Amino acid sequence: MSIILNGQILGRTHYATRAVLERELDRLGLTFAQALLLNALAAADAPLPRVDAARRLVDAVKVSTATAYATLAELIAATLVAPLPTDASRVALTPTGRHTQQLVAAASAEIGARLWADLPTDDLAAAARVLEVVRRRAEQTLAAA
Protein backbone atom coordinates (compact mmCIF):
# COMPACT_ATOMS: atom_id res chain seq x y z
CA MET A 1 0.00 0.00 0.00
CA SER A 2 1.33 3.38 -1.01
CA ILE A 3 0.84 6.44 1.17
CA ILE A 4 -0.11 9.62 -0.67
CA LEU A 5 1.18 12.85 0.85
CA ASN A 6 -1.77 15.22 1.08
CA GLY A 7 -3.45 17.58 3.51
CA GLN A 8 -5.23 14.75 5.29
CA ILE A 9 -2.03 12.84 6.11
CA LEU A 10 -0.32 16.08 7.11
CA GLY A 11 -3.22 17.04 9.36
CA ARG A 12 -3.42 13.62 10.99
CA THR A 13 0.32 13.68 11.62
CA HIS A 14 0.16 17.19 13.04
CA TYR A 15 -2.70 16.36 15.39
CA ALA A 16 -1.14 13.09 16.55
CA THR A 17 2.23 14.68 17.32
CA ARG A 18 0.56 17.71 18.86
CA ALA A 19 -1.51 15.44 21.13
CA VAL A 20 1.71 13.86 22.42
CA LEU A 21 3.11 17.32 23.17
CA GLU A 22 -0.15 18.53 24.71
CA ARG A 23 -0.06 15.65 27.18
CA GLU A 24 3.24 17.07 28.45
CA LEU A 25 1.93 20.63 28.33
CA ASP A 26 -1.06 19.59 30.46
CA ARG A 27 1.40 18.46 33.14
CA LEU A 28 2.92 21.94 33.04
CA GLY A 29 -0.50 23.60 33.18
CA LEU A 30 -0.14 25.08 29.68
CA THR A 31 -2.12 25.10 26.48
CA PHE A 32 -0.49 24.65 23.10
CA ALA A 33 -0.97 28.35 22.26
CA GLN A 34 0.53 29.39 25.58
CA ALA A 35 3.59 27.22 24.95
CA LEU A 36 4.05 28.72 21.49
CA LEU A 37 3.85 32.23 22.89
CA LEU A 38 6.39 31.39 25.60
CA ASN A 39 8.67 30.06 22.86
CA ALA A 40 8.24 33.25 20.82
CA LEU A 41 9.10 35.42 23.80
CA ALA A 42 12.11 33.25 24.66
CA ALA A 43 13.39 33.50 21.10
CA ALA A 44 13.13 37.29 21.03
CA ASP A 45 16.32 39.24 21.58
CA ALA A 46 14.52 41.71 23.83
CA PRO A 47 11.08 42.29 25.36
CA LEU A 48 8.42 42.44 22.68
CA PRO A 49 5.66 44.95 22.15
CA ARG A 50 2.38 43.23 22.99
CA VAL A 51 1.24 43.66 19.39
CA ASP A 52 4.34 41.80 18.12
CA ALA A 53 3.92 39.00 20.65
CA ALA A 54 0.30 38.56 19.60
CA ARG A 55 1.23 38.72 15.90
CA ARG A 56 3.75 35.91 16.35
CA LEU A 57 1.04 33.66 17.73
CA VAL A 58 -1.41 34.67 14.98
CA ASP A 59 1.25 33.89 12.36
CA ALA A 60 2.25 30.59 13.96
CA VAL A 61 -1.15 28.96 14.41
CA LYS A 62 -3.57 31.21 12.54
CA VAL A 63 -5.65 32.12 15.58
CA SER A 64 -7.54 35.39 15.74
CA THR A 65 -5.85 38.48 17.12
CA ALA A 66 -8.36 38.43 19.99
CA THR A 67 -7.36 34.86 20.84
CA ALA A 68 -3.68 35.79 20.73
CA TYR A 69 -4.23 38.71 23.13
CA ALA A 70 -6.30 36.47 25.42
CA THR A 71 -3.47 33.92 25.47
CA LEU A 72 -1.01 36.68 26.35
CA ALA A 73 -3.34 37.81 29.15
CA GLU A 74 -3.47 34.24 30.48
CA LEU A 75 0.33 34.09 30.61
CA ILE A 76 0.46 37.44 32.39
CA ALA A 77 -2.15 36.26 34.91
CA ALA A 78 -0.09 33.12 35.49
CA THR A 79 2.98 35.33 36.12
CA LEU A 80 4.91 33.60 33.34
CA VAL A 81 5.01 36.84 31.35
CA ALA A 82 5.06 40.38 32.67
CA PRO A 83 4.79 43.88 31.23
CA LEU A 84 7.96 45.90 31.62
CA PRO A 85 7.76 48.19 34.66
CA THR A 86 8.96 51.10 32.53
CA ASP A 87 6.80 50.35 29.47
CA ALA A 88 3.63 48.29 29.95
CA SER A 89 3.19 48.01 26.18
CA ARG A 90 6.17 45.61 26.10
CA VAL A 91 6.26 42.14 27.65
CA ALA A 92 8.94 39.63 28.60
CA LEU A 93 9.22 36.26 30.27
CA THR A 94 9.48 36.29 34.03
CA PRO A 95 12.10 34.02 35.61
CA THR A 96 9.33 31.46 36.20
CA GLY A 97 8.20 31.88 32.61
CA ARG A 98 11.74 31.32 31.33
CA HIS A 99 12.06 28.16 33.44
CA THR A 100 8.68 26.92 32.21
CA GLN A 101 9.65 27.61 28.60
CA GLN A 102 12.85 25.61 29.11
CA LEU A 103 10.76 22.70 30.37
CA VAL A 104 8.55 23.00 27.27
CA ALA A 105 11.61 23.05 25.00
CA ALA A 106 13.09 20.00 26.71
CA ALA A 107 9.82 18.06 26.46
CA SER A 108 9.43 19.04 22.82
CA ALA A 109 13.01 18.01 22.01
CA GLU A 110 12.56 14.64 23.72
CA ILE A 111 9.30 13.98 21.91
CA GLY A 112 10.80 14.98 18.58
CA ALA A 113 13.83 12.77 19.11
CA ARG A 114 11.60 9.82 19.96
CA LEU A 115 9.11 10.29 17.11
CA TRP A 116 11.71 11.05 14.43
CA ALA A 117 14.23 8.44 15.60
CA ASP A 118 15.65 6.05 13.02
CA LEU A 119 14.27 7.95 10.03
CA PRO A 120 16.89 8.46 7.32
CA THR A 121 18.45 11.92 7.33
CA ASP A 122 17.93 12.31 3.57
CA ASP A 123 14.23 11.49 3.93
CA LEU A 124 13.85 14.04 6.73
CA ALA A 125 15.63 16.71 4.67
CA ALA A 126 13.43 16.01 1.64
CA ALA A 127 10.27 16.08 3.75
CA ALA A 128 11.33 19.38 5.33
CA ARG A 129 11.93 20.96 1.92
CA VAL A 130 8.58 19.81 0.55
CA LEU A 131 6.65 20.88 3.64
CA GLU A 132 8.30 24.30 3.63
CA VAL A 133 7.24 24.86 0.01
CA VAL A 134 3.66 23.85 0.82
CA ARG A 135 3.64 26.09 3.92
CA ARG A 136 4.85 29.08 1.90
CA ARG A 137 2.21 28.46 -0.76
CA ALA A 138 -0.50 28.27 1.87
CA GLU A 139 0.76 31.51 3.46
CA GLN A 140 0.69 33.21 0.04
CA THR A 141 -2.85 31.96 -0.53
CA LEU A 142 -3.96 33.35 2.84
CA ALA A 143 -2.26 36.69 2.16
CA ALA A 144 -3.94 36.98 -1.24
CA ALA A 145 -7.42 36.43 0.17
Residue, then its C-alpha position, 0 to 999 in steps of 0.5 A: m500500500s502506497i501512502i499519498l502525501n496530502g493535507q489529510i495525512l499532514g493534518r493527521t500527523h500534526y494532530a497526533t504529534r501535537a496530542v503527544l506534546e499537549r499531554e506534556l503541556d497539560r502536566l505543566g498547566l499550559t495550552f499549546a498556544q501558551a507554549l508557542l507564545l512562551n517560545a516566541l518570547a524566549a526566542a526574542d532578543a529583547p522584550l516584545p511589544r504586545v502587538d508583536a507578541a500577539r502577531r507571532l502567535v497569529d502567524a504561527v497557528k492562525v488564531s484570531t488576534a483576539t485569541a492571541y491577546a487572550t493567550l497573552a493575558e493568560l500568561i500574564a495572569a499566570t505570572l509567566v510573562a510580565p509587562l515591563p515596569t517602565d513600558a507596559s506596552r512591552v512584555a517579557l518572560t518572568p524568571t518562572g516563565r523562562h524556566t517553564q519555557q525551558l521545560v517545554a523546550a526539553a519536552s518538545a526536544e525529547i518527543g521529537a527525538r523519539l518520534w523522528a528516531d531512526l528515520p533516514t536523514d535524507d528522507l527528513a531533509a526532503a520532507a522538510r523541503v517539501l513541507e516548507v514549500v507547501r507552507r509558503r504556498a498556503e501563506q501566500t494563498l492566505a495573504a492573497a485572500 
